[in-house]
């Protein structure tokens, strides 16, 4: 061992070691061999043996780059750009579909509109049409997909009783995948997990590398516990959007009244701004400069952000951690407006934000750039599996 770091308590299997290398490359965008060996706790000789296999399998490439210092390494290791992934992302208005690479490049994209009042059957039909398009596009180009990621809003522990946001039968959709793409691994996830993955792997200078809470404010409001991505429980959704702040509050789509989501989701924001949700989505980040905010609306926005802060603070009371990332429309506002989120956290977090040593960061909204979040999730699924088929036997 050449790094001077402690050995992991349990010996890693071949799959886990490959997963550590590939996931580090996914998050870093590429690395020279010495820092890569240090990051994944391997000797350079052991790393070389594994990189030889990964290169032979077409999962990584090594290109000559100017050395970072005199006498330094010149081979930059990165994920292979020829690996093809597919992503499907369900939103309030459409199903986004795309094919891309491990580094985030997009080769093909479509948007299939959803019916005005979607049902399990009608959404299933849209998925069927999207998968037929995907099969035809990949066949014509003789592209073999390595992994598919599907992001569904609200997917989670209650999904077997009917999806609470957009009705769809994940089991039936999975069967359709199996018929059209036999042997291609497909993973479904909650949209918040896909967006958290997108930011963690695609945002330059992402604020945290250790455990933290990611909060996504979009069509719904949800959180995800983020930890070391190669761990099985690294990305756990948390339904903080359904924390109730008053039974006399606005009705939420979950059936309750006064949920934080009923105050802070995109549909709630659109109603406050007196525009349609579709118009708000179309404006994207531009709404903050194109829609004038009266002092009354600005005050109401701050009160809603304060509630969001309360929900985050309460979540940290249940499971403390030192970092929080907020993505969505609140990140577009001025620092003065966003301070309401911090005030909300301070008002209910045991000890307050400073004593609890909680850092808060805002990252840009990722709504509207689908299916990039689903593609980022597909990339993570592939790297977390070490680039090995799920059924393959592994040697320690």
N, C-alpha and C positions, 0 to 999 in steps of 0.2 A: 504494500500500500504506500503510495508516494505522496498522498495529499496531506498527511498529518491529521486527517479528520478521523473521528471514531467510526468504527465499522458498524453497520446496522445490526440491531440485536438479532434479527433472524436472517439467515442467508437468503438472498433473492433468487427466485427462479429465473430461467432464461427469459421468459415472457416479461417478468417484472423489470429485469435489467434493460431489455430492449424498450419497454414502455417508458422507463425513466429517460433514456436517451432521446427517443422520438418526441416525447412530450416537452422536454427541455428545448429541443430544436423548434417545435411548434410555437412555444411561447417567446423564444428569443429571436426567431427569424433566421438563425444561423449562428454558428460558433466555430472558432478555431479549436483544434484538438486539445491543447493543454487546459484551457478553461472548461471545456466540455467534460473532460475526465474528472476535474475537480468537482464540478457541479453534480455529477452523477455518482461520485465516490467510487471511481475505478482507477486502476493503474493505466497508464497510457498503452501498455502492451495489451491488457485485457480489452480496452476500448477499441484498439486497432482490429482485433479479431472480430468483434461484433460489427464494427463498421464495414468490414470486408463482406460479411453476410448481408447486411442491410443494403449495401451498394449492389451486390449481385442480384438481390430481389427487386431492385428498382425502387426502393423506398427512400434512399438518400442519394445526394450527389456531392461531389467535392470539387470546388472550382478554385483556381489560383487567384489569390488576391494579394495586394501589397502587404508585406508583413507589418503588424501593428507596432513593432519596434525592431531595431537592428538585430539580425540573427534570429528573429522570431518566426513563427509558423506562417506558411503562405497558403495552406489549403483550408478554405472555409467550407465547413460541413453544413449542408442545409437539406431540407426535405425535397424530394425529387418533384420537379414541376409537371412531370407527365402523369402522375397519379391522379385519377379522376374520381370525384365525389359528387353525390347529388344531395340537394337539400330541398325540402318542402316546408313551407311556413304558412300556417293558417292564421289569418288576421280577421278583423271585423268585416272587411270589405271584399277580400279575395284570398285565393290560395296562390302564394308565390312559389315558383318552381325554378330550379337552376342546377347547372352543372358547373363545377369549379375545381380548382386545384388546392393542394395542401397549404399554399401560402396566401390564399384569399383571392386569387385571380378568378374572374368569372368568364366562362366560355359560352354560356347559353342561359337565357332567362325568359320566363313567361309569367303572366299574371292571369289567373282564371277567376272571373268575377263570381262571387257567391250570390245566391238568390236573396231577395229582400228579407224574407223570413225563412232562414235555413232550417232544414230538418235533418235527421240522421240520414235518411235516404237521399235527399238532394245533395248534401255535402259529400256523401259516399260516391255519388255520380260524378261530382266535380273532381274528386280524387282519382276516380277511374279514368276520366278523360286526360287528366294531367299525367298519369302513369303511362297511358298509351302514347302520348306525345313524347315522353321521356324515353320510352322503349324505341320508338321510331327514330328519334334524333341520335341516340347512342348506336343503334344498329347501322344506320347509314354511314356513320363515321368509324364503325368497328371499334367503339370505345367500350371497354369493360370497366364497370363501376367497382371501386374497391370498398365503398361504404356509402350508405344513405342515412341521413339524419332528418327527422321529422319533428317540427316544433308545433305544439298544440296548446293554445291558451287554456289555463285551468286544469291541465292534465295532472292527476295526482291520486291521493288516497281515496277520494270519493268518486273517481271517474267511472267505476263499474256501475254506479247508480245513475249515470247520465252526465255528460260533460256540462258543467255549469255555465260556460261562456258560449261556446259554439257547439251545437249538437253534432257529435260524430262517434262512430263505432270504431275504435282503434283496432280491435281484434279483426273486424271485417276488412279494414284497410290493409292490415298486415297480411291477411290471406291473399289479397289482390297483388301485393308486392311479391309474395312467394310464387304466384302463378306467372307473373310477367318477368320477374328477375330472380329466377331460381339460383340459389347459392350466394346471392349478394346479401351481406349483413345489413339489417335495417334496425335502427334504434329510434324510439319515440321518446320525447321529453316534454316537460312543461316549458312554455315559451320563456319564462324567466331564466331557466337554466341555459337555454340557447343564447339568450342575450348576454347573460353573465359570461359565458364562454367566449362569445364574440369580442366583448370588451377586454377580457383577460388576455386573449391571444392576438387580438388585432389592433388594440389601442396602443399607440406609441406612448411610452412613459406611463403605463398604467400604475396607479398610485400604490398598490400593495402587492407584496409577493407572499405574505404569510396569511394566516386565517383571518377572514373578515366577512362582513355581511354586505351582500349586493342587493340594492333595492331598485326595482324597475317600476317606473310610473308610466303606464301605457294605457291600452284599452282596459286593462285591469291594473291592480297594484299588488305586487308580490315581492318576496325576497328570496334569496338563496344563500345558504351558508357556503362559503368558498374556502377550500383548503387545498392541500397538495393534490393536484388533479389526477394523479395515478391511483389515489386511494378510492375504494368502492363508494364510500360515503362522502366524497369530496364535494359534491354538488347536491345539496339537499334543499328542495323548495320549502319555503315557510309562508303560510297564508296570513301575513301581517295585514293585508288589505281588508280582511274581514274582522278586524278588531272593532267592536261597536262602541261608539261614543255618545249614544243617546237614542233610546227607543223611539223618540219623536223626530229623529232626523230623516233625511231623504231615504227613499227606498232603494236598496241595493239589488243587483241582479241575483244575488244569492237568496233573496227572499226576506232578509232582515232589514231593519231600518237603522240608519246612523253609522254604517260601516265607514272606515276611513276612505275606502275605495269610492263610496257614493259621493264623497266630497272632492276627491283629488284625481280620479281617473280622467282619461281624455274625453269620454262622453260628458262627465260632470263639468270639465273645463269648457267644453264647447257650449254647454247650456248657459254657463255663467257669461261667456263672451257673446252669447246670442247668435251663434252660427251653428251650422250642422257639423256633426263629427267628421263627415266626409270632407267638408271644406277645410276643417282644421288639419286633417291628415294631408290634404293636398298642399296647404300652405307650408307644412313642415316647420322648420326652424324660423321661417319668415313671419309667423304670426306675431311674434313679439315686437316687430318693427312696423307691421302693416295694420294691426288692430290697436287703435288708441285705447289706453286704459284710463278710465275715470278714477278719481281718488277713491270712490266707493268700491269699484271693482278691485283696485289694487289692495285696499284694506281687506276685502273678502278673500282675495288670493292669499294674503299673508296669514289670515286665520286658518285657511285650509292647510297651508304649509305647516303651521304650528301643530295641527292635528296629525299630519304626517310625521312630524318630529316626535310627538307623543307615542305614536305607534312604534317608531323605531326604538325609542327609549325603553318602552315596555318590553319589546323583543329582546333588547340587550339585558334587561333585568332577568329574563328567563335564562338566557344563554349569553354570558358576557363575552365580548371580544373587543379588540382595540381599534378596529378599522371599519368604516362604513363608506360604501360607494353608492351614490344616488345617480341613476340614469333616467332621463325622461324630460318632460317639459320644465320641471323646476330648475334644471341645469342651465336653461336659456335666460333666466331672470337675472337681475342685477344682484350684487352681493348683499345690498340692503334688504331686498325682498327675500333672498335665500336665508338670511339670518333667522327668519321665523322658524325654519326647520331646526336650527341649532337651539333656539330658545325652547322649542317643544321637547327636544331630547333632554335639555338641562332641567326642565320642569318635572320630569318623572324618572329619569335614570338615577338609580341609587348612588348618592355621592356627587351627582352632576357630571357633566362631560369631562371637565378638567381633572377632577379627582379620580374618575374612572379611566383617565388617560385614553379617551376615544378620539381618534382623528376622523374627520369627515371630509370626503372629496366628492366633487361633482364631475361626471363625464357626460359627453354629448348624448342626445337621444339617438337611439339606433332604430326607432320605429320608421318604417317607410323605405328602408334599404334591404328589405327581404329579397331573396332568401339567404342573405349573408350570415345571419345568426344561425340558421339551420345548417349551413355549410360549415361554419366554424365548429358546431357541435359534432357534425360528421367527422371532421378532421380529428377532433379530440377522441372520439370513439375509436378511430383507427389507431391513433398513437397509444392510447391507454391499453389497447389490446396487444401492443408490441408489434403491430402489423402482421399478426399471426391469425389464422383462421380459429374461430372460437372452439371448434371441435378438436384442434390439434393437440397431441400430447406434448407436454413440455418437460424438458430436462432441467434439473436444478443447476 
